[in-house]
Amino acid sequence: MSELQRLTNLALAACQHPPGSPERLRALNRLVREIQQSGKLWRDPDTEIYNEALSRTWLYFTQNLCEASTTTPFDPSRSSVTHWFNTYLKYRLRDLRNEKMNDRYRRPWSQAFFDPDNPTDPTANLAAPEDIPPMLDITYAWLDAGTEPRLQNIHVKGRSDITAEILIRKRLPPEASWKEIGEELDYPSQLLSAFYHRHCLPLLREFGREQGFLTD
């Protein structure tokens, strides 16, 4: 069996598991590692723009491999999984060059791990972008899986409906403002913000470290 066929088989096996399930997540993580180690990823000499394009492509990859999220899903009868990946990656590289804004791009999810009580660069402790699958997609999968009981058990006093999971979801990109969240949940926004940074952000950062998203 060729390496391309083996990667295709891994992709098809991942899609046999339900979306958001721990089994799907583990299979996707394995597939991502295998693709990274295959030596078949398209490379570009412009490291800065390449890392941003690669990050966007990993997000596209996990969203569309099995189900159509933003486009048609992967079809093994039309191309190999690496060719499908590289085609999208090249489009993203072209788009970023055309926009001529390389130095202004930041990962949209980086602020989610930022603690305003420790005002450092929110991207300073992130692992190298080419070594990890897309963080935002995997974070949502973690929330959907229901495998962390603290996400439900930790909640605002007297408001069991305002859980850590609810607040983390609302603060992931594209995050709602605390004013909007307070109005929606009928609770003082200042208290929600304080609760989030005291109880929810530590959970999110713990998950980020476990997944290798954060290096501290």
N, C-alpha and C positions, 0 to 999 in steps of 0.2 A: 504494500500500500504506500502510495506517495505521501509526502508530508502535506501537500495541499489537500489530498483527500482525507487525511487524518484530521486536519483542522476543520474541514467541512463536516465531518462526522461529529466532532465535538460541538460544533455550532448547532447541528440538528438535535443532538442529545440534550443540549441546554434548553432548547425550545419545547421539549417534551414536558418540562415542569411548569406549573402555573406561574403567571407573572407575579413578582413580589415575593415568591416563596423562598425560604432559605436554600432549598435545593437549586432553584434557578440562579440565585445569587452566587452560590459556590461554583456552579458550572460556568457561569460567566467569568468569574474571577480566574478560574483555571484556563479558560479559553483566551482571556486577555494575556495571561502570562505566556501561554504557548505562542501566541502571535508575536509578542514582544521578543521572544527568544528565537523565533524562526529565521530572523534576518531578512524577512521579506517585506518589512515596512518601508514605504517610500521615505527617503531622507532628503533633507534640504540644508544647504549651507548656512542659511539665515536662521540661527538657533532661536532667537527671540520669537520671530514670527512663526517658526515651525512648531515650537512648544504650544503656542496658543491655538494654532490650527489642529494640532494633534489632540489637545484637550477637547476641543469642540467635536472632533471626529469620534473620540471615544464615547462621548455623550450620545451622539447620533447613533453610533454602533449599538449600544445597549438598548436604546429606545426603539430601534427599528429592525433589529436582527430577527426577532420572532413575530412581532406584531407591527402593523403599520401605524406609527405615531406621527411622523412628519412626512413620510414618503412610503413607497412600497417596501415590504420587508425583503430580507435576503432570499434570493432564489438560486439554489445550487445548480439548477439546470442552465443558468445563464452565465454564471461566473464563479470563480473560487471566492472564498470568504475574504482572502487577503486582497484580491483584485477589487472586490466590492468596496472594501475599506479604503484602499489607496485611491480609488477614483474620487470618493468624497473628500479625502484629505487634500488632493490636488485642487479641487474646487475651492476649498477653504483657504488654501495658500494663495490662490489667485485673488480671492475676494479681499483678504487682508492686505495684500500688496496694493490693490486698487484703492483701497480706502486710505492708505498712507498714514496710518495711525498706530503703527506697531508699538511705540513707546507708551501709548495711553491705554492699552488693553490690560485688563485685570481679570482674574477668575471671578465670575459673578457670585460664587458661593463663599469666597474667602472671608467676607465680612461676617458670615454666620458664626465663625469660630472666634470672633474678636470680642474681647472683654474691655469695655470702655474704662474700667477701673485700672487697667494696665495698658495705657495708650502707646503701644508699639505697633510697628507695621504688621497688619493682620496676615500678610503673606510670608512673614519672616520665618515661621516655623513649619511651613508647608513642605512636604517632600517634593523631590524633583518631579515635574509634571509628566515626563515620559515614562516614569516607573510605576504609575498607578492608574487604575481605571477611573472613570469620572466620578468625582466625589458626590456631587449633588444627586445624581441618579441613585447611587448606592445608599446615600443617606435616606432618601425617600423609601427605598426598598426596606431598610431597617425599620423605619416607622410603620410601614405597611405589614411587616411580618408578624408583629405582636410578640416577639420573643424576649423583649425587655420589660418585665412587669413594672419597673419603676416609672416607666413612661405614663402608666395609668394610675399607679398608686400615689405618686407625688402630685398634689393638686393644691390649689389655693384654699386656705382654711374657710370652711363654710360653703365652698363652691366646688363640689366634686366634679362638676362638668368642665371646670377650667383646669385641665391636666397639663403635665409637662409636655405630653405629645402635642396637644392642641397648640400650645404657645410656640414650641419648636417649629411646627409646620408653618405657622403664620409668620415666623421670622426668617424662614428660608427664602431665598430668592424666587420670585420677586417679592421681597418682604413687605408686609403692611406696616404702616407707622404705628407707634404705640397709641396715638390718638384714635386711629381707626379701629385698632383692636379693642381699646377700652370701650368705645361706643358700641361695637358689635357685641361684646360680651357683657355690657352693662356693668362695668367695674372700673374703678379709677386707674387711669393709664399709668400714673406714677407707681402705684403699688404693683401693677402687673410687670412693669419693667424691673422693679427691684426684685420681685419674686423670680423672674426669668433669670436674672444674672446671678442670683444666689443659689437657685436650685436646678434650673434647666440647662444653663450653659455648661456647668460642670459635666452633666450627662453627655451633652453633645461633644464636648472636648474629649471625654473619656472614649467615646465611640471613635472619634477621629484618630486618637492614638492607637487604638486597637486595630484599626484598618490601615495604619501606616500613613494616614493623611497628614498627621502632625508628628514632628520629630522630637518635641520636647517631652 
